C-alpha cells in the first residue's frame, strides 16, 4: 500500500478540529524562533527525501513538536503522530496539525487505555520509520507486533529514559531494527537536557504554585544533565539546593558545583520542593514521605510518572483532593499535607509549555537529520542503538551559529600540523 492510499483510510482522533486556528498561531510563534529547523526545512522541501515514507512520531504533541512534524511533511513524509504523555498534548496544536494533513491520535488527558489504543492505531498505519520519546512505541511493537518489525527501516529516540530501554533491548539482542540515540548527541543533552529542562521545570512549578523559590530548600533527585539544569536554575532563583545521588562521581560534581549532597532520607526531612530527574522508579517513596515537612511539594521531570510513588502516597493519605489545576493535596493522618504536581508526570509539559523553542530547535534538527541518516543508510546499519554521527552534531552546531550571525575561528594549516605531530 503506498503512502497516499494509507492516508485515505485514516480518521484522526482529536478533541476538537475547530481549535485549529489557535493551534496555527502557536505553530507560527515557534516557527519564528526555530531558525535551524527553518534552514533545514527549506532544503528538505526542495529534495523531498522522505517522499513515499510513512513516519510515526510518538512525542509530546505541543507547538514545537508540531513544527518538527510539519517539517517532516514538507520533506515528503506521510506523518502519523500520537502522544508520548497523556497530559502534554495541546488540543489546539493537534487540531492544526490534522488540518494541515497530518494524522493524529491524541487528546489531552486521555486515559491509560486510550493512550495504548492510540499507540496501536498509530502502528496500524504501517510506518516505515519511527521517532519515539520514551520508547513506548518501539517497546509495544517488539512485545505485541513483532511481525511488523521487518517493515521498519529504523528510527530515533529522544530521551534518556527511552535510550536506557533501547540499550537494554540491544544488550539482550532483542532489537529488531536500528535506532539512533538522539538524546546522547552533544547538541541535544548539553542544551535540551540542561538549559531546556532547567528552565521549563521551573516554568511549570512557578506557573502552577505561584510561590516564591528564594530561600526555600529545593531537593533535586538525580544529578545528570537534567538535574544539573534544574539545580542551576533553582540556585539562580535564590533556593538552597540539596542534591541526592547514587553515583559517587556525580555526587562529587554536585559538591564542587556548590550544592549540598545528602541521602534521600536526610533530604526528605528538610526539603520544601522536590524535583525528581532520575528515570528510575520510586526514588521518593513511603519512608521519605513519612518524614517530610508539612506543605512539602513534590514533582517529577523524568519521563514516566513512577519516580514519586503514588501508591505509597495514596496509602499514607486519609484524604485527597485537587486543590487547583495540577495540584493534588494529600492529607496525612498526623495532619501534615503533602502536594503532588501534575499527577507526578512531567511537570514542565503537563503543567507548562515544555522547553523553550530555541532549545528544541537544536533537538528537533538532530531528529530530522538522524531520521534521514537511518533511511539513507538502511543497508549499512545493523539492529543496534547508534550514536548520532559526529558530522550531524557538528552541522547542527554550525547552523545554529549561522542562524545567530556568529562566526568562529578555524585552525590554520600550521596549527593542524602541530596538533598532528607527536615530537613537538
C-alpha positions, -999 to +999 in steps of 0.1 A: +000+000+000+015+033-009+016+064+013-013+082-004-036+052-001-027+048+036-038+083+042-072+079+026-084+052+051-075+071+082-095+091+107-077+112+132-089+111+168-086+145+185-106+167+208-120+194+185-110+203+149-124+238+154-094+246+177-071+247+147-068+285+143-054+288+178-030+260+171-018+277+139-010+308+159+012+287+183+029+270+154+037+304+138+052+316+171+076+287+175+085+287+137+097+323+142+120+311+169+134+279+154+159+292+128+179+260+124+148+239+116+138+266+092+170+263+073+166+225+071+130+228+061+139+249+031+164+223+020+141+194+025+112+210+007+133+210-024+148+175-023+118+156-007+140+128+008+111+113+027+088+110-003+068+078-001+077+071+036+053+070+065+069+083+097+053+076+130+061+102+157+053+094+194+062+127+210+049+154+233+023+170+210+028+207+215+038+235+192+075+229+189+069+192+182+042+202+158+067+222+137+090+192+135+061+172+122+053+199+096+090+199+086+089+161+081+058+165+060+075+192+039+103+167+033+077+145+017+068+122+046+033+109+054+033+118+091+014+100+118+015+112+154+004+100+188+012+114+223+041+102+245+024+117+275-014+120+282-011+154+298+013+172+274-009+172+244-022+206+233-055+201+216-054+232+196-020+223+181-031+188+171-062+203+155-039+225+134-017+195+125-047+175+114-059+204+093-025+206+077-026+170+066-010+151+095-028+121+111-030+124+149-043+101+176-042+122+208-064+140+233-052+160+263-060+140+294-066+107+275-070+077+298-043+050+301-065+027+280-069+054+253-032+061+254-024+025+245-052+023+220-038+053+202-003+038+201-019+007+185-038+029+159-006+047+150+012+014+144-018+002+123-007+028+097+023+006+090+051+031+094+084+029+076+103+048+104+097+059+140+106+089+161+100+079+197+100+097+231+104+072+259+105+041+236+068+032+242+060+027+205+092+007+199+086-014+230+049-021+221+060-032+186+086-056+199+062-071+225+029-073+206+036-068+169+070-083+161+058-093+126+057-056+118+093-050+126+106-063+092+089-033+075+106-007+098+137+009+084+147+023+118+142+053+140+153+078+165+149+081+203+146+115+221+150+108+258+174+093+283+147+070+296+140+057+261+176+051+253+181+031+286+152+008+274+166+005+239+202-002+250+187-029+273+170-044+243+202-042+223+222-059+250+197-087+250+199-090+212+162-082+211+163-050+190+147-057+156+158-025+137+184+002+141+177+032+164+197+064+168+202+077+203+195+114+196+195+122+233+232+114+235+243+139+209+262+169+223+239+194+208+210+176+225+219+169+261+242+198+267+214+222+258+180+204+258+186+185+290+204+212+309+190+245+297+157+233+284+148+211+314+164+236+338+142+265+326+110+246+317+107+227+350+107+259+369+083+275+344+059+246+352+064+248+390+061+286+392+031+288+369+013+261+390+022+271+425+027+309+423+051+306+452+085+322+458+115+299+453+141+321+470+150+309+505+134+275+501+152+242+503+149+226+468+159+189+466+170+177+432+169+140+430+195+129+404+224+150+390+225+140+354+223+168+328+187+174+335+194+175+373+223+199+367+199+223+348+172+221+375+197+227+403+214+256+384+181+274+378+170+269+414+202+283+427+198+313+404+164+320+419+178+320+454+170+285+466+191+265+489+198+234+468+203+199+480+212+171+456+207+133+461+226+108+441+236+072+438+267+078+416+297+089+437+312+108+408+281+129+401+278+134+439+313+149+440+305+170+409+274+184+427+295+193+457+321+211+435+292+229+419+283+244+453+254+222+463+249+202+495+247+164+489+229+140+512+209+108+512+172+110+502+161+102+537+181+131+551+170+155+523+133+144+528+133+160+563+143+195+552+131+199+516+103+224+506+102+214+469+113+181+455+121+175+418+129+140+406+150+136+374+164+101+375+144+079+351+141+053+378+112+040+399+102+050+434+131+074+442+107+092+465+086+066+485+069+059+518+098+062+542+107+096+527+071+109+527+067+099+563+094+124+574+086+153+550+077+187+563+041+199+563+033+215+529+062+199+510+057+199+473+068+171+450+071+170+412+087+149+385+108+158+355+116+123+344+097+107+315+073+084+333+051+090+364+068+064+385+096+083+402+074+095+430+055+065+444+018+075+440+007+042+456+027+050+487+013+085+488-023+071+485-016+046+512-004+073+536-033+098+529-066+098+548-080+121+521-070+135+487-083+164+467-074+186+437-067+220+453-062+237+419-053+226+384-022+204+386-020+205+424-032+174+444-033+177+482-027+146+503-038+149+539-019+125+562-033+111+595-009+133+615-023+164+599+005+171+575-003+180+539+019+169+510+014+182+475+019+165+442+021+185+410+008+173+376-001+138+388+036+130+390+040+134+353+064+157+335+059+189+353+074+210+326+050+197+300+019+187+320+019+220+339+038+241+314+047+245+277+079+224+277+113+235+267+119+269+250+116+269+212+153+279+207+164+248+226+140+224+209+152+239+176+185+221+181+170+188+193+145+186+165+170+194+139+190+165+152+159+143+150+152+153+114+188+147+102+192+115+122+160+101+107+173+109+072+206+092+081+188+060+092+168+059+060+197+067+037+220+041+054+194+014+058+217-012+041+247-004+063+231-004+097+225-034+118+199-039+146+217-018+172+215+015+190+238+040+173+251+074+184+243+104+163+271+107+137+295+135+147+290+152+113+253+157+121+261+170+156+287+194+141+263+205+113+235+215+138+261+234+159+273+253+128+238+260+116+229+275+150+259+298+149+250+307+113+214+315+122+226+337+151+251+355+128+281+343+148+315+334+133+342+313+149+378+307+141+393+277+122+426+261+127+454+273+104+475+248+085+503+253+109+481+246+139+467+214+123+502+202+116+513+210+152+484+190+167+491+161+145+527+158+154+540+139+185+576+152+185+570+190+191 
